[in-house]
Amino acid sequence: MILEIVQYGNPVLREKGREVKDVDEKVKKLAADMLETMRSANGVGLAAQQVGVPVQMTVIDVADIEDRPSAMFIGDDEVKIEDYMPLVLLNPQLKLSKDKETGSEGCLSFPEMSADITRASGVRCKAKLLDGKEIEFDASGLLARALQHEVDHLHGILFIDRMNAAAKASLAGKLKRLQKDARK
């Protein structure tokens, strides 16, 4: 089922998600609905907060994004991204590389807005999967950026919080309109 994507101004976007303790049918249904919602909105990631549910769950799928490549490593071995997509991650924790890179980002909760955001160029992710197993992997490229963006959401941090002052100022009018619309 396609869920409504919460837009900027809705307080749930600022909530830190609760830990997902048990993978029950409700969690599996939410994951399936989030994937369907993300795909219908042409997104590469979606956090539970973005559909109004403040829990530590995100879905990501970067498999078909050819203009912004990704790499994924388990142990020392690079794995095929397609074999692991879509990712449904519960309670993800990231360790960020010291190297930084700036790249364009958008967010489904901020329609038709994007900005250059500086983030770590690589991450190590540790999370629980829907089957209850733990996964640990390293990522670079778009996958690393998407992981950081979505895990930020799980902690109530939005991509506008990572923008430089000039980028934020250039979007001020659009941001005010979104906030005003959210109060209706």
Z-matrix of the N, CA and C atoms (Angstrom, degrees):
N
C 1 1.444
C 2 1.532 1 108.59
N 3 1.316 2 115.31 1 134.12
C 4 1.463 3 119.59 2 178.39
C 5 1.532 4 108.34 3 -79.77
N 6 1.324 5 114.88 4 125.13
C 7 1.449 6 121.59 5 -178.36
C 8 1.525 7 110.23 6 -96.27
N 9 1.327 8 116.19 7 159.93
C 10 1.464 9 120.31 8 175.56
C 11 1.525 10 108.71 9 -75.67
N 12 1.322 11 116.32 10 132.40
C 13 1.467 12 121.09 11 176.88
C 14 1.526 13 108.05 12 -87.88
N 15 1.323 14 114.53 13 122.70
C 16 1.460 15 122.45 14 -179.73
C 17 1.530 16 108.76 15 -69.42
N 18 1.328 17 116.33 16 136.78
C 19 1.455 18 119.84 17 -179.42
C 20 1.521 19 111.66 18 -105.77
N 21 1.323 20 113.66 19 161.00
C 22 1.455 21 121.90 20 -179.18
C 23 1.524 22 110.26 21 -48.75
N 24 1.314 23 115.17 22 135.97
C 25 1.460 24 121.37 23 -177.08
C 26 1.509 25 110.89 24 111.12
N 27 1.335 26 116.79 25 -25.13
C 28 1.457 27 120.63 26 176.44
C 29 1.537 28 107.81 27 -77.23
N 30 1.338 29 117.84 28 125.84
C 31 1.466 30 120.59 29 -175.16
C 32 1.535 31 115.33 30 -61.20
N 33 1.319 32 119.34 31 -21.11
C 34 1.467 33 120.70 32 -179.44
C 35 1.531 34 110.94 33 -62.38
N 36 1.331 35 117.32 34 -26.40
C 37 1.465 36 120.54 35 179.66
C 38 1.528 37 112.11 36 -66.70
N 39 1.313 38 117.02 37 -19.47
C 40 1.467 39 121.56 38 179.88
C 41 1.527 40 112.55 39 -98.15
N 42 1.335 41 116.92 40 0.90
C 43 1.470 42 120.25 41 -179.25
C 44 1.524 43 111.58 42 -82.94
N 45 1.328 44 115.29 43 139.04
C 46 1.461 45 120.44 44 172.48
C 47 1.525 46 106.53 45 -78.95
N 48 1.317 47 115.57 46 129.84
C 49 1.461 48 119.78 47 -176.42
C 50 1.526 49 113.04 48 -71.33
N 51 1.333 50 114.96 49 145.21
C 52 1.464 51 121.23 50 174.03
C 53 1.526 52 109.28 51 -74.34
N 54 1.309 53 115.90 52 148.11
C 55 1.456 54 121.14 53 177.31
C 56 1.530 55 109.80 54 -63.88
N 57 1.325 56 116.44 55 140.68
C 58 1.466 57 121.36 56 175.18
C 59 1.523 58 106.16 57 -88.98
N 60 1.335 59 116.07 58 110.75
C 61 1.466 60 120.38 59 -176.06
C 62 1.530 61 112.12 60 -88.49
N 63 1.324 62 115.81 61 -46.05
C 64 1.465 63 120.46 62 -177.24
C 65 1.518 64 110.21 63 -119.92
N 66 1.327 65 115.72 64 136.75
C 67 1.459 66 120.26 65 175.21
C 68 1.527 67 107.10 66 -92.78
N 69 1.328 68 114.43 67 96.40
C 70 1.461 69 119.75 68 179.43
C 71 1.533 70 108.93 69 -109.24
N 72 1.314 71 116.04 70 -174.48
C 73 1.470 72 120.34 71 -177.89
C 74 1.524 73 111.75 72 -62.53
N 75 1.324 74 116.99 73 -33.70
C 76 1.466 75 121.51 74 179.59
C 77 1.538 76 110.11 75 -63.99
N 78 1.326 77 116.87 76 -43.19
C 79 1.468 78 121.58 77 179.19
C 80 1.528 79 109.64 78 -66.38
N 81 1.329 80 117.52 79 -43.71
C 82 1.469 81 121.01 80 179.32
C 83 1.523 82 111.71 81 -63.05
N 84 1.323 83 116.76 82 -39.07
C 85 1.468 84 121.46 83 178.55
C 86 1.530 85 109.75 84 -66.40
N 87 1.337 86 116.69 85 -43.37
C 88 1.461 87 120.03 86 178.14
C 89 1.530 88 110.05 87 -60.10
N 90 1.325 89 117.42 88 -43.42
C 91 1.467 90 121.42 89 179.41
C 92 1.529 91 110.77 90 -60.61
N 93 1.316 92 117.07 91 -46.31
C 94 1.474 93 121.18 92 179.61
C 95 1.529 94 110.65 93 -62.64
N 96 1.328 95 116.75 94 -43.29
C 97 1.464 96 120.80 95 179.46
C 98 1.532 97 111.13 96 -66.10
N 99 1.338 98 116.96 97 -38.03
C 100 1.464 99 120.42 98 178.44
C 101 1.526 100 110.98 99 -65.07
N 102 1.337 101 117.12 100 -40.95
C 103 1.467 102 120.21 101 177.60
C 104 1.527 103 110.72 102 -62.29
N 105 1.330 104 116.15 103 -45.29
C 106 1.465 105 120.34 104 -179.89
C 107 1.536 106 110.29 105 -63.20
N 108 1.320 107 116.31 106 -40.79
C 109 1.470 108 121.76 107 179.67
C 110 1.524 109 110.57 108 -65.13
N 111 1.337 110 116.80 109 -46.66
C 112 1.466 111 121.82 110 -179.85
C 113 1.526 112 110.31 111 -59.25
N 114 1.317 113 116.13 112 -46.69
C 115 1.466 114 119.85 113 -178.21
C 116 1.523 115 111.58 114 -65.08
N 117 1.331 116 117.11 115 -41.09
C 118 1.464 117 119.41 116 -178.17
C 119 1.529 118 110.99 117 -66.97
N 120 1.339 119 116.63 118 -23.93
C 121 1.468 120 121.12 119 179.13
C 122 1.530 121 111.54 120 -95.86
N 123 1.342 122 117.07 121 5.71
C 124 1.469 123 122.52 122 -178.88
C 125 1.522 124 112.85 123 57.83
N 126 1.331 125 116.39 124 39.58
C 127 1.456 126 121.18 125 177.78
C 128 1.515 127 111.23 126 -96.85
N 129 1.336 128 115.83 127 166.85
C 130 1.471 129 120.65 128 174.64
C 131 1.524 130 110.97 129 -107.87
N 132 1.339 131 116.72 130 -9.60
C 133 1.459 132 120.48 131 178.99
C 134 1.511 133 109.90 132 -157.49
N 135 1.326 134 115.32 133 155.98
C 136 1.464 135 121.09 134 178.19
C 137 1.519 136 107.57 135 -155.27
N 138 1.322 137 115.96 136 130.10
C 139 1.464 138 121.80 137 177.12
C 140 1.530 139 108.73 138 -99.79
N 141 1.327 140 115.91 139 152.91
C 142 1.462 141 120.36 140 -177.79
C 143 1.533 142 112.21 141 -57.17
N 144 1.336 143 117.48 142 -35.23
C 145 1.464 144 120.08 143 178.31
C 146 1.523 145 111.36 144 -57.40
N 147 1.323 146 116.50 145 -31.78
C 148 1.462 147 120.62 146 -177.15
C 149 1.525 148 113.02 147 -70.91
N 150 1.331 149 116.83 148 -12.07
C 151 1.465 150 120.21 149 173.07
C 152 1.532 151 109.56 150 -115.38
N 153 1.338 152 115.31 151 20.59
C 154 1.465 153 120.71 152 172.68
C 155 1.512 154 116.44 153 83.75
N 156 1.336 155 118.06 154 13.22
C 157 1.469 156 121.32 155 -177.63
C 158 1.531 157 108.74 156 -118.90
N 159 1.336 158 118.19 157 106.13
C 160 1.465 159 120.21 158 -176.20
C 161 1.533 160 113.91 159 -80.89
N 162 1.339 161 114.95 160 74.45
C 163 1.469 162 121.45 161 175.56
C 164 1.533 163 108.48 162 -129.49
N 165 1.330 164 115.55 163 163.35
C 166 1.464 165 122.26 164 -177.60
C 167 1.539 166 110.20 165 -83.80
N 168 1.329 167 116.07 166 72.05
C 169 1.466 168 120.58 167 177.53
C 170 1.519 169 109.23 168 -141.55
N 171 1.337 170 115.26 169 135.46
C 172 1.453 171 120.39 170 175.23
C 173 1.521 172 109.83 171 -139.16
N 174 1.315 173 115.35 172 153.74
C 175 1.463 174 121.89 173 174.69
C 176 1.528 175 107.52 174 -120.87
N 177 1.318 176 115.54 175 141.25
C 178 1.466 177 121.54 176 -178.58
C 179 1.523 178 108.82 177 -142.41
N 180 1.332 179 115.83 178 139.78
C 181 1.462 180 120.11 179 173.63
C 182 1.532 181 108.80 180 -147.39
N 183 1.322 182 115.53 181 106.82
C 184 1.467 183 121.19 182 179.96
C 185 1.536 184 111.39 183 -112.18
N 186 1.319 185 117.11 184 12.79
C 187 1.469 186 121.76 185 -172.24
C 188 1.528 187 113.63 186 -59.08
N 189 1.300 188 118.68 187 -39.43
C 190 1.467 189 120.46 188 -173.03
C 191 1.522 190 113.66 189 -102.38
N 192 1.314 191 117.52 190 16.73
C 193 1.466 192 120.96 191 -179.06
C 194 1.526 193 107.98 192 -94.83
N 195 1.321 194 116.00 193 96.61
C 196 1.463 195 120.14 194 -173.18
C 197 1.526 196 113.59 195 -85.56
N 198 1.343 197 117.44 196 -26.43
C 199 1.463 198 119.31 197 -177.23
C 200 1.535 199 112.73 198 -81.46
N 201 1.331 200 117.41 199 -8.48
C 202 1.464 201 121.92 200 177.42
C 203 1.531 202 107.43 201 -135.95
N 204 1.325 203 117.21 202 84.32
C 205 1.467 204 120.64 203 -173.10
C 206 1.529 205 113.98 204 -65.02
N 207 1.306 206 114.12 205 157.61
C 208 1.461 207 122.92 206 177.74
C 209 1.517 208 108.62 207 -130.81
N 210 1.325 209 114.90 208 157.34
C 211 1.468 210 120.21 209 171.42
C 212 1.520 211 107.66 210 -134.41
N 213 1.333 212 115.03 211 147.56
C 214 1.459 213 121.54 212 -179.17
C 215 1.522 214 107.72 213 -136.93
N 216 1.327 215 115.77 214 133.90
C 217 1.462 216 121.92 215 -178.13
C 218 1.517 217 109.45 216 -127.56
N 219 1.322 218 115.71 217 133.99
C 220 1.462 219 120.89 218 171.14
C 221 1.520 220 105.14 219 -116.02
N 222 1.343 221 114.93 220 117.90
C 223 1.460 222 119.09 221 -169.88
C 224 1.515 223 107.84 222 65.52
N 225 1.306 224 117.18 223 -131.62
C 226 1.470 225 120.89 224 178.96
C 227 1.524 226 112.91 225 -95.70
N 228 1.335 227 116.55 226 0.28
C 229 1.461 228 120.15 227 -173.23
C 230 1.519 229 112.47 228 -100.82
N 231 1.344 230 115.63 229 129.65
C 232 1.457 231 119.09 230 172.21
C 233 1.521 232 107.78 231 -73.92
N 234 1.333 233 115.39 232 134.43
C 235 1.467 234 120.71 233 -179.98
C 236 1.521 235 108.85 234 -112.21
N 237 1.328 236 115.60 235 160.92
C 238 1.461 237 120.27 236 178.08
C 239 1.526 238 108.23 237 -75.53
N 240 1.321 239 115.66 238 122.54
C 241 1.472 240 121.67 239 -179.51
C 242 1.533 241 110.87 240 -52.10
N 243 1.334 242 115.70 241 -44.53
C 244 1.473 243 120.15 242 -175.76
C 245 1.534 244 112.19 243 -57.36
N 246 1.344 245 116.70 244 -29.62
C 247 1.462 246 120.17 245 -178.74
C 248 1.526 247 112.79 246 -70.40
N 249 1.331 248 116.84 247 -16.19
C 250 1.466 249 120.52 248 -175.81
C 251 1.524 250 113.32 249 -115.83
N 252 1.313 251 117.10 250 -2.30
C 253 1.462 252 120.31 251 -179.00
C 254 1.519 253 109.91 252 -98.10
N 255 1.303 254 119.24 253 146.30
C 256 1.460 255 124.92 254 -6.25
C 257 1.533 256 111.14 255 -75.21
N 258 1.315 257 114.73 256 151.46
C 259 1.460 258 121.06 257 174.81
C 260 1.524 259 108.66 258 -93.30
N 261 1.326 260 115.92 259 132.60
C 262 1.461 261 121.47 260 168.84
C 263 1.523 262 104.46 261 -118.12
N 264 1.330 263 115.88 262 112.00
C 265 1.456 264 120.91 263 -173.99
C 266 1.524 265 110.71 264 -112.78
N 267 1.319 266 115.22 265 130.14
C 268 1.462 267 121.81 266 177.16
C 269 1.519 268 108.55 267 -109.46
N 270 1.315 269 116.47 268 134.44
C 271 1.472 270 123.11 269 177.51
C 272 1.533 271 112.24 270 51.75
N 273 1.336 272 118.23 271 46.09
C 274 1.467 273 119.38 272 -177.11
C 275 1.528 274 112.36 273 -68.09
N 276 1.332 275 114.40 274 143.33
C 277 1.454 276 121.61 275 174.95
C 278 1.518 277 106.97 276 -126.36
N 279 1.325 278 115.97 277 136.40
C 280 1.461 279 120.78 278 -177.66
C 281 1.519 280 111.11 279 -116.92
N 282 1.315 281 113.86 280 144.18
C 283 1.455 282 121.83 281 169.07
C 284 1.519 283 104.71 282 -118.06
N 285 1.336 284 116.94 283 121.61
C 286 1.458 285 121.53 284 -172.08
C 287 1.523 286 111.70 285 -93.97
N 288 1.325 287 116.01 286 143.08
C 289 1.464 288 120.18 287 173.87
C 290 1.524 289 108.92 288 -71.91
N 291 1.317 290 116.06 289 160.51
C 292 1.471 291 119.96 290 178.53
C 293 1.530 292 111.61 291 -76.92
N 294 1.339 293 116.74 292 -27.52
C 295 1.464 294 120.95 293 179.45
C 296 1.521 295 109.80 294 -68.44
N 297 1.327 296 115.72 295 139.95
C 298 1.467 297 121.48 296 -178.85
C 299 1.518 298 109.97 297 -118.62
N 300 1.325 299 114.75 298 155.49
C 301 1.459 300 120.49 299 172.04
C 302 1.521 301 108.38 300 -149.07
N 303 1.307 302 114.74 301 151.50
C 304 1.462 303 120.64 302 -179.44
C 305 1.520 304 108.28 303 -107.21
N 306 1.320 305 115.56 304 135.84
C 307 1.460 306 120.07 305 -179.76
C 308 1.518 307 110.69 306 -152.85
N 309 1.297 308 115.21 307 162.35
C 310 1.459 309 121.64 308 -179.52
C 311 1.530 310 110.31 309 -74.36
N 312 1.328 311 114.88 310 137.16
C 313 1.460 312 121.30 311 177.43
C 314 1.513 313 109.84 312 -136.48
N 315 1.306 314 114.18 313 145.54
C 316 1.454 315 121.61 314 170.61
C 317 1.514 316 107.11 315 -127.23
N 318 1.322 317 116.15 316 178.89
C 319 1.467 318 120.19 317 -179.12
C 320 1.520 319 107.98 318 -152.53
N 321 1.323 320 116.23 319 135.33
C 322 1.463 321 120.48 320 -178.70
C 323 1.529 322 112.07 321 -63.84
N 324 1.334 323 117.88 322 -21.63
C 325 1.466 324 121.20 323 177.61
C 326 1.528 325 112.38 324 -84.73
N 327 1.330 326 116.21 325 -2.70
C 328 1.463 327 123.24 326 178.24
C 329 1.526 328 107.68 327 -129.80
N 330 1.338 329 118.14 328 74.64
C 331 1.463 330 121.06 329 -173.53
C 332 1.537 331 112.78 330 -54.95
N 333 1.317 332 114.45 331 137.36
C 334 1.462 333 123.35 332 174.94
C 335 1.527 334 114.23 333 56.87
N 336 1.336 335 116.20 334 31.73
C 337 1.467 336 120.86 335 175.38
C 338 1.510 337 108.46 336 -125.34
N 339 1.322 338 114.86 337 142.88
C 340 1.460 339 119.50 338 172.91
C 341 1.515 340 107.86 339 -151.51
N 342 1.318 341 114.93 340 160.24
C 343 1.462 342 120.49 341 179.15
C 344 1.514 343 108.42 342 -158.29
N 345 1.320 344 115.88 343 159.10
C 346 1.459 345 120.65 344 173.59
C 347 1.522 346 108.60 345 -79.03
N 348 1.322 347 115.48 346 127.33
C 349 1.466 348 122.17 347 -177.99
C 350 1.527 349 107.68 348 -124.72
N 351 1.320 350 116.80 349 135.78
C 352 1.457 351 121.29 350 176.37
C 353 1.520 352 108.87 351 -93.92
N 354 1.328 353 115.05 352 126.37
C 355 1.468 354 121.66 353 -178.93
C 356 1.525 355 108.41 354 -139.77
N 357 1.333 356 115.22 355 170.32
C 358 1.460 357 120.90 356 174.32
C 359 1.529 358 108.52 357 -62.10
N 360 1.332 359 116.72 358 141.94
C 361 1.465 360 119.73 359 -178.82
C 362 1.527 361 112.27 360 -78.08
N 363 1.322 362 116.34 361 -18.15
C 364 1.460 363 119.94 362 178.42
C 365 1.518 364 110.76 363 -144.12
N 366 1.333 365 115.74 364 155.08
C 367 1.466 366 120.65 365 178.35
C 368 1.521 367 109.98 366 -140.16
N 369 1.312 368 114.90 367 154.79
C 370 1.464 369 121.77 368 165.62
C 371 1.516 370 105.81 369 -109.87
N 372 1.310 371 116.11 370 126.29
C 373 1.461 372 121.54 371 -177.72
C 374 1.523 373 109.75 372 -114.39
N 375 1.310 374 114.61 373 134.49
C 376 1.464 375 121.26 374 173.23
C 377 1.520 376 106.06 375 -125.29
N 378 1.326 377 116.98 376 127.35
C 379 1.465 378 120.46 377 -176.17
C 380 1.526 379 109.56 378 -155.86
N 381 1.316 380 114.06 379 171.08
C 382 1.453 381 121.86 380 174.96
C 383 1.531 382 107.14 381 -103.03
N 384 1.316 383 116.05 382 143.39
C 385 1.467 384 121.49 383 178.04
C 386 1.528 385 109.73 384 -99.12
N 387 1.317 386 116.62 385 169.61
C 388 1.466 387 120.53 386 179.94
C 389 1.523 388 113.47 387 -61.61
N 390 1.341 389 117.03 388 -25.64
C 391 1.470 390 119.15 389 179.26
C 392 1.537 391 111.51 390 -82.80
N 393 1.335 392 116.52 391 4.39
C 394 1.460 393 121.02 392 178.22
C 395 1.517 394 114.29 393 89.80
N 396 1.337 395 116.90 394 -10.92
C 397 1.464 396 120.35 395 -179.84
C 398 1.526 397 110.47 396 -77.81
N 399 1.338 398 114.58 397 154.78
C 400 1.466 399 120.68 398 175.08
C 401 1.530 400 107.63 399 -90.69
N 402 1.328 401 115.70 400 147.31
C 403 1.459 402 120.62 401 173.59
C 404 1.523 403 107.50 402 -129.46
N 405 1.319 404 115.61 403 142.28
C 406 1.461 405 120.52 404 173.06
C 407 1.517 406 106.55 405 -135.12
N 408 1.329 407 115.95 406 128.44
C 409 1.463 408 120.08 407 -178.07
C 410 1.514 409 110.02 408 -152.28
N 411 1.327 410 114.86 409 161.14
C 412 1.456 411 122.31 410 174.17
C 413 1.520 412 107.35 411 -106.77
N 414 1.342 413 114.90 412 147.38
C 415 1.463 414 119.32 413 -178.74
C 416 1.517 415 109.80 414 -140.53
N 417 1.340 416 114.36 415 150.34
C 418 1.463 417 120.85 416 172.85
C 419 1.522 418 107.51 417 -139.37
N 420 1.329 419 114.76 418 174.36
C 421 1.460 420 119.42 419 179.85
C 422 1.521 421 111.74 420 71.35
N 423 1.326 422 115.49 421 -149.80
C 424 1.460 423 120.44 422 -177.02
C 425 1.525 424 112.12 423 -59.90
N 426 1.324 425 118.14 424 -35.76
C 427 1.465 426 120.16 425 179.88
C 428 1.530 427 110.44 426 -61.07
N 429 1.325 428 117.79 427 -42.93
C 430 1.471 429 120.77 428 178.45
C 431 1.528 430 110.36 429 -62.41
N 432 1.320 431 116.26 430 -42.62
C 433 1.479 432 120.62 431 179.73
C 434 1.526 433 110.41 432 -64.92
N 435 1.332 434 117.29 433 -45.71
C 436 1.465 435 121.13 434 -179.74
C 437 1.532 436 111.02 435 -62.41
N 438 1.321 437 116.95 436 -41.68
C 439 1.473 438 120.08 437 177.99
C 440 1.525 439 110.94 438 -59.41
N 441 1.324 440 117.06 439 -45.89
C 442 1.466 441 120.07 440 -179.48
C 443 1.528 442 111.03 441 -64.52
N 444 1.315 443 116.72 442 -41.79
C 445 1.464 444 121.80 443 -179.92
C 446 1.531 445 110.11 444 -61.99
N 447 1.336 446 116.50 445 -48.66
C 448 1.470 447 120.18 446 -176.46
C 449 1.527 448 112.10 447 -70.87
N 450 1.325 449 117.65 448 -40.29
C 451 1.466 450 119.46 449 178.76
C 452 1.532 451 109.87 450 -66.32
N 453 1.326 452 117.71 451 -34.36
C 454 1.464 453 119.62 452 171.99
C 455 1.527 454 109.92 453 -55.52
N 456 1.346 455 117.56 454 -48.29
C 457 1.469 456 121.45 455 178.81
C 458 1.526 457 110.93 456 -53.39
N 459 1.320 458 117.01 457 -41.16
C 460 1.462 459 120.83 458 -176.59
C 461 1.527 460 112.06 459 -65.33
N 462 1.334 461 115.79 460 -15.94
C 463 1.467 462 121.62 461 179.09
C 464 1.531 463 111.95 462 -111.22
N 465 1.334 464 116.91 463 12.34
C 466 1.459 465 121.12 464 177.46
C 467 1.513 466 114.37 465 78.06
N 468 1.333 467 116.84 466 16.83
C 469 1.461 468 121.74 467 179.28
C 470 1.528 469 108.32 468 -102.11
N 471 1.321 470 116.05 469 130.87
C 472 1.462 471 120.74 470 -177.25
C 473 1.526 472 110.65 471 -108.17
N 474 1.324 473 116.61 472 158.63
C 475 1.456 474 118.88 473 -176.10
C 476 1.516 475 112.56 474 -64.00
N 477 1.331 476 118.03 475 -24.16
C 478 1.464 477 119.33 476 175.70
C 479 1.532 478 110.98 477 -66.34
N 480 1.332 479 117.43 478 -24.40
C 481 1.466 480 121.24 479 177.42
C 482 1.526 481 110.93 480 -69.84
N 483 1.322 482 117.30 481 -19.36
C 484 1.466 483 122.49 482 -178.94
C 485 1.537 484 112.57 483 -98.87
N 486 1.324 485 116.91 484 -4.58
C 487 1.473 486 121.23 485 -178.56
C 488 1.519 487 110.37 486 -75.05
N 489 1.343 488 115.13 487 152.94
C 490 1.462 489 117.94 488 171.16
C 491 1.529 490 108.08 489 -77.19
N 492 1.322 491 115.76 490 165.81
C 493 1.467 492 121.47 491 -174.43
C 494 1.526 493 112.42 492 -58.81
N 495 1.332 494 117.29 493 -39.66
C 496 1.465 495 120.68 494 -178.00
C 497 1.530 496 111.03 495 -64.78
N 498 1.325 497 116.51 496 -43.33
C 499 1.471 498 120.27 497 179.60
C 500 1.526 499 110.21 498 -64.01
N 501 1.320 500 116.01 499 -43.53
C 502 1.461 501 120.40 500 -179.56
C 503 1.532 502 110.24 501 -64.18
N 504 1.328 503 116.58 502 -41.06
C 505 1.465 504 120.51 503 179.49
C 506 1.526 505 111.12 504 -63.28
N 507 1.330 506 116.61 505 -38.61
C 508 1.467 507 119.93 506 -178.80
C 509 1.533 508 111.82 507 -68.18
N 510 1.331 509 117.26 508 -21.99
C 511 1.468 510 121.31 509 -179.97
C 512 1.530 511 112.81 510 -101.89
N 513 1.331 512 117.49 511 2.95
C 514 1.465 513 121.66 512 -172.43
C 515 1.528 514 112.87 513 -54.02
N 516 1.317 515 117.51 514 -44.32
C 517 1.465 516 120.43 515 -179.08
C 518 1.523 517 112.34 516 -62.36
N 519 1.327 518 116.04 517 -46.30
C 520 1.473 519 120.75 518 178.98
C 521 1.531 520 110.75 519 -63.17
N 522 1.331 521 116.48 520 -40.70
C 523 1.474 522 120.51 521 -179.81
C 524 1.526 523 111.31 522 -63.96
N 525 1.323 524 116.39 523 -41.52
C 526 1.478 525 120.36 524 178.45
C 527 1.523 526 110.44 525 -62.44
N 528 1.337 527 116.57 526 -42.77
C 529 1.467 528 120.17 527 179.59
C 530 1.531 529 110.83 528 -61.93
N 531 1.336 530 117.06 529 -43.87
C 532 1.469 531 120.58 530 178.83
C 533 1.525 532 110.99 531 -60.47
N 534 1.331 533 116.17 532 -44.77
C 535 1.470 534 119.76 533 179.62
C 536 1.523 535 110.93 534 -62.12
N 537 1.329 536 116.14 535 -42.58
C 538 1.468 537 121.06 536 179.82
C 539 1.524 538 109.67 537 -62.79
N 540 1.347 539 117.31 538 -44.38
C 541 1.460 540 121.37 539 179.66
C 542 1.530 541 111.50 540 -63.98
N 543 1.317 542 117.78 541 -33.84
C 544 1.464 543 121.43 542 -179.16
C 545 1.523 544 111.55 543 -67.72
N 546 1.331 545 117.52 544 -25.77
C 547 1.477 546 120.89 545 -179.22
C 548 1.517 547 112.34 546 -80.71
N 549 1.325 548 117.57 547 -13.06
C 550 1.482 549 120.64 548 -177.50
C 551 1.499 550 111.49 549 -70.40
